[in-house]
Amino acid sequence: MNKKILFPFIALCLIWGSTWYFIKISLDAGMPPLYGVGIRFLFSSVFFFIILFLRKESIPTNRDAIKVYTSFALLNFCFSYGITYWATQYVYSSISAILWGLFPAATSLFAHFMIPNDPNERLNRNKLLALGIGFVGLTVVSLGDSNIANVESSKSSIAILALIFAIIIAAYPSVLYKKHNEKVNHYQMNAVCQLITGIVMLSISSFVENPQQIVWTTELINATLYLIIMGGVVSWGIYFWLYQHLTVTQVTYVAIFPPIVAIITGWIFLNEALTVKEIIGTILILSGSVLIYKK
């Protein structure tokens, strides 16, 4: 990986690793999860539309582009982020981040079947071994004792299952975008997908949540701004840009390092202490993801 790609890659890992802390802060401060997703991406989309305006670029509206927009916005941003925000109310932020370390494994499965002509995306011995190791790690993490965030264990278990489902669902649109990224650039992708997400999630929130009761403390405002600017504009701008230079499996490799950042920030700032089981499970999940990257 050359320096042109390496530095943005590292920056993305650090930013995404830190967003788990700010998600947890915002939820603990009373931010409804669906509203939190909606406001994050609605305001983030504005930045991308400004960029498109300054670059004098139009929005592609062909059939493939619309398919990519809708699938990524609804499945990845709306569904997976909605589930992740909801679940992180009931488990440690570090646990959510650790489980998302399974994302490369899920993506490699979809890529094998959706991009069969690319030998770099085919399942091989390392990837199959990684899937097995990741599953063992997932099982060990799920049996840990500290992933409960001040709620009964039943909600913690449901949250973990929901996160796993969200990760699997998020893999499909990631592979689909790789197939069509030459037709939609990263600015266009972010602008449209994030706008759709903001509208959809805020609309749903108005029916099932009560955002009027939010008390906008300084802490909550700062967390929200960080998630919009760094977690929405900068991180996703880099993420889609990487698709132009790496395979889809390599791009999703970015999911490996944020858990480490999330564990450190959760331990220092949120008093989230992992058990021995969870540490072992984390090592297995991340080791499995590293195998996916190796040829």
N, C-alpha and C positions, 0 to 999 in steps of 0.2 A: 504494500500500500504506500503510494508516494505521498510527499508532504502536502500536496494540494488537497488530497483526500483525508490524510491522517489528522490534521489539525481540526477541521470541521467535525470529523468523526469523534475525536476526543471531547470537543466542546459539547457535542450533542449528548454524549454519555454523561458528562458532568451536569448539564442542565436537566436532563430527564431524571437523573438520580436525585437531584434536589427538589424536583416538583412534588415528589411524594410527601415531603415534609410540609410543603405549602398546601397541598390538598388536605392533609390531615388537620393542619391549623385552621383552614377555612371551614371544614366540616365541624370541628370542635367548637368553632365560634358561632355556629348556628346557620351556616350556609346550606340550604337544601341541595341535595346532590344533583338533581336534574337541572335546577336553576344554575348551579355552579358550572356545570358543563356548558349550558346554553350561553351564559354571559361571557364565559372565557372565550368561546369560539366566535360568537357574534362580533365582539369588539376586535378580536384578532383578525377577522376577515376584512374589516375596514382597512387595516394597514395594507393588506395584499391588493385590495382594489385600488388603493392610492398608488401602489407600485405599478400596477398594470396601466393606470391612467398616465403616469409619468413616462412609462415605456411605450405608450401608445399601442398597446396590445389589446386585441379583442378576445372574446371568450369563444373557444371552439364549441360548436353545437351539433356536431355530427353524431351519428348513432353510437359509435364506440365511446366518444367523449362523455356523452350523457350517461351511458352505462357505467363508466368509471366513476363519474361524479356521484351518482346516486348510490352505488354499492359502497363506496368508501365512506361517504357521508353518513349513510344510514346504518351500515354494519359496523364500521370501525369507530367513527366519531360518536354517533348517537348511541348505538346499542352497547358497544364494548366500553366506551368511556362512561356511559350512564351506569352500567353495572359496576364498573371499577370504583366510581365515586360512592355508589350506594354501599358496596361491600366494605370499603375502607372505613366506614363508620363502625364496623364490628370486628375488624382485625387490625393488627398493627400495620402502619404504613410500610414497614420493611417486609412484612409477609406478602402484601400485595405486590410489591416490587419483585420479590423473589419468585413468585408464581409467574410473573410476566417474563421471567428468564426462560420460560418454556416456549416463548413465542417463536424463536428460530426453528425449534423442532416442529411445531405445528405448521409453520410456513413451508418448511422443506417437504412436508407431505403433500401439500397443495401444489407446490411448484413441480413436483415429480409428475403429476398427472396433467397439470394445466400448461406446462411448457416442456412437452416431451422431446422437442427437437434440440433443446439446449443441454449438452452433456454436463454442464456445470450445475444444472438444477436437478439432475437425476439422483435418485436414492442410491447410495453406495454402502459399503460395509460400515464406514465410520458413522454415517447418518443413522443407519439402523441401530448401531450400538448406542449412539447418542440418545435415540428415542427410548431405548430400554433403561439406560442410566437415568434419564430425566424422569421417567415414570417412577422408578424406585425413589428418587429424590423427592418427588411430589408426594409420594405415600408417607415418607418419613416426616416431611414438613407438616403434613396434615395431621399427623399423630402428636405433634408438639403441644406443649401445655401453655405456651405464652402468647399464642395468636389470638387470644380473646381480649377484646378491647372494652373491658368493663360491661360486658353483657353475658347472658347465659351461653353455654357452649353450643346449644342448638343453632343459634343465630350465627355463631362463628363458623360452624360447619357448613351451613347453607351459603354463607358468604364465600367460603373457599370454593365450593362447587360452582357457584355463580361466576367467580373469577376464571376458573378453568374453562367454562363454557364461553365466556367473553373472549378469552385468548384464542380459542379455536375459531370462533366466528370472525375475529379480526384478521385472521391469516388469509382468507379468501380474497378480499379486496386488495390486499397488499400485492398478491401475485397478479391479480388482474391488472393493476396499474403498471406493473413491470412489463406486461405484454403490450401495453398501449402508451407507454410514457413518451414515445416519440411524437404522439399526437397532442399531448397536453403537457405543457411545461409546469414546473413546480409552483410558479406564481399563480397560474390559472387554476391549478388543482387546489391549492390552499384557499384561494379566494372563494371559489364556488362551493367546495365541500364544507368549509367552515361557516359560510353564510347559511347553507341549508341546515347545518347542525344547530346553529344559534336559533334559527326560526322554529325548527321542530322541537328542540328541547325546551325552549322558553314557553312554547305553546302547550306542551304536555305539562310542564311545571305549573302553569296557571290553573290547571284542572286538578292536579293531585297533590300539589304542595302549597305552602303559604309563605311566599317570599316577602310579603308585606311585613312580616314579623322580624325580618333581619335587622339586627342592630349593627350599623356600620362603624365598628370600632377601628382605630388606627391599624391594629394588627390584621383585621380582616381586609381592610382596604389594601394594605401592602401585599398581603398574600394573593389577593385577587389580581392586582396589577402585575405581580411577578408571573402568575399563571397565564395572563393574557400576553404579555410582552415576551417573556423568555420561554414559557411553556407553550405558547400558541404561535407567535410570529417567528422567533429565532429558531426554535427547535424543529418545528415542522417545515420551515423553509429549508433548513439543512437536510432534513430527512428525505424530502422528495427530490432534492438536488442530488443526493447520493445515488438515486436510482439511475442517473445518467452515466454513472461510472462504475457501479458494482452490480453483481448478480443480486437477485432478490434475497437469497439466503444470506449473502454477505451483508446486505443492508440491515436485515433483521438481527444480525449478530450484535447490533447496538443494544439489544435488550439484555445482554449479558452483564454489562458493567454498571448500569444504574442501580441494580440491587445492592451492590457493594457500597455505593454512595448513600443509598437510602438507609442501609443498616447503620452506617456510621452516624449520619445525621439523626436518625431515630434514637440511637443509643445516647448521643450527646445532648440533644435538645428535647426529646420526647420521653426519655427514660424507658425506651423499649429495649428490654433485655431478652435475647433469644436463648432458648434452652439448647442443651447439647444435641438433642434430636434435630432441632431446626437448623443448627449450624451444619450438621452432617448432611441434612437434606439440601441445604443451600449449596454446599460444595459439590454434591452429586449433580444438581440441576445445572449449575454453571459449567461443570466439567463436561457434561453431556453436550451443552451448547458449543463449547470450544471444539469438540470433535466434529461438529457439523461444518465448521469453517475449514477444517483440515482436508486436504485432498488425498 
